[in-house]
Amino acid sequence: MKKTPFALLITLGLLHTPLSALAATAPLDLVGPVSDYKIYVTEQLDLLADNTQQFTDAVKKGDLAAAKKLYAPTRVHYESIEPIAELFSDLDASIDSRVDDHEQGVKAPDFTGFHRIEYSLFSENSTQGLNELADGLSKDVQDLQKRVAGLTFPPEKVVGGAASLMEEVAATKISGEEDRYSHTDLYDFQGNVDGAKKIFDLFRSQIQQSDQAFAAKVDKNFATVDRILAKYRTQDGGFETYDKIKDNDRKALIGPVNTLAEDLSTLRGKLGLN
Amino acid sequence: MSDSENSLDPFNLQRRRVLLGMGVAGAALAGGALSCPAMAASGGQNVQVTQAPSSDKTRDRHDYYDQHQNGILTPRPAAGMLVAFDVLASDRQDLERLFRTLNQRIAFLVKGGPAPHADPRLPPPDSGILGPQVTPDNLTVTVSVGASLFDERFGLATAKPKRLSRMQGFPNDALEPAQCHGDLSLQFCAHTADTNIHALRDIVKNLPDLLLVRWKQEGTVPPQAPTKPGEPAQSARNFLGFRDGSANPDSTDNSLMNSIVWVGPETDEPHWAVNGSYQAVRIIRNFVERWDRTPLQEQQSIFGRNKASGAPMDGAHETDVPDYSNDPDGKVTRLDAHIRLANPRTAQTRNSLILRRPFNYSNGVNKNGQLDMGLLFICYQSDLEQGFIAVQTRLNGEPLEEYLKPVGGGYFFTLPGVRDEQDFIGRSLLNAAAPVANA
């Protein structure tokens, strides 16, 4: 690490905004966390690609039971890195769009990806006619992997990702509408929360320096969410279906989730990012 | 109570003249003035399509500090909104934080002033929908609590108002769980819907860990043309086309309000509840297509009033009091007419008087293509059982039910007012029950 700050930033592909725009925060402080985050995303994408291969193989072989079992644990890796995955809106639409995104519903020709396959597996109990959709998903995930590898991670997108993951939870996970056919929403829920917590952990030392109480409050709310989610873990490391969640637990999750969304929305500003 | 200041913003002067001119013309022509505003507004003025409607009433405001809360006897403005919440507080301490924060936000919102702001790299603390200067716009926010707040969570069971219960369905109800009940209700009233929404968003943003919106219903009151000097003001119409609130007790009569609306010191209610009131809320869908296909005389006999004037069947003016003593068989006013069942005007039913404060609502379209609209019914009374519940029980089976379907609502207790800046909303309730020992 003998490089100058500038050289280091350029090497890591982080310097896409002029230094002066980063204002109050020493930009060098962000280099480590952002490159660590890229490593995390890369690992998650490797897992996503491997699992997607197994999942789509099972679909194509017509192994309904195996496909159903692999559905949720596969897509959890997508959910945990959504702020980066969403930078590629074409792939996000083809991989992760939900039936509500399509006026023609399940019959819409551009309704593809995880949730379209989920519909066939869990609502129709069938793997019939899914070959093309399975191949498409597999190809899209590999494409995503390639694109992310060549991506310069914008620090504000990384830091802002913590809040957007909690917005995802508040908007579509609490209501149980993400995985409406499989009811495996709690996997995605945990994936979003883990992804947000990862980002917060990476920038923890900078945050703690400026606002110890804020960091403690965020930690407390993450811990509350994890504790409630843990009640719904199953023996195999997975989760119960969303309809099993008790009303008082669902309500107990809403406060911390909304507060995390509210608090993490200040993270960019607190780190002096524009 | 209302101190409308002189608004003389220079850029508004020209338009103010137009508006004032219209006002005079409107008053002179009384009921027939409806064609005037359109003509006046385009009368050679250089007015752009997107120019905002102008009002000199945005600075109307109410003093927050009083023994009673505002929004009950306060004249009902054009826009209302009832929002019910689940309280997410986990203990008594959190509940106190909830009330104190709520108090602080409401005190600011009803007074107005510069919107809170922050470093532009942070999310703005104010939604900005009223601009950098928050205008009070006649806003009132009325805080009430539901029976469920008195469960085991906060140790408030012993302080529960005697007649506060969870709303039970009446025979004609089709209650939708997602539109019923709540730990807390906030009634927002202002000149414009945007002011109510601004206040709601402010409260939601400031209390993310303590409050969760459970349901919300907005409504309106259509402004009435000015009446001639000496003539009484006329009640607004509901979506069935009838004047609503004609028989309301006189809300300017303090001693009447002390018996009908406010919980007084000489009752069996807990002492903290004095100067509070019971709030009954009902979302009552109207089958308007069917109603519009019903002969006028049948509509009138179902209500017991003349549709155009609002007069009772034996009267000429809306304000005439019906006399049922000469009509024991219902030949003039049907025995099952809405107004006769609701208020039979007998000595025995005097104690069931309520203060109505309803709003019309329009939500969209049902699956069958029929309009989803009706009445956001809100009423206040010192005794929920002798008030709304008794009235609604008398109405069970009324012919009007064919055109109505109550789908939501709840019962709440409206807290006493906030005395001064040292006081806060809910303080007397929290002080009344011994604090629970928290683990």
Interface residues (C-beta under 8 A of the other chain):
Chain A: A23 N221 K251 A252 I254 G255 P256 N258 T259 A261 E262 S265 T266 R268 G269 K270 G272 L273 N274
Chain B: D86 L88 S90 A118 D119 R121 L122 P123 K205 P208 D209 L210 L212
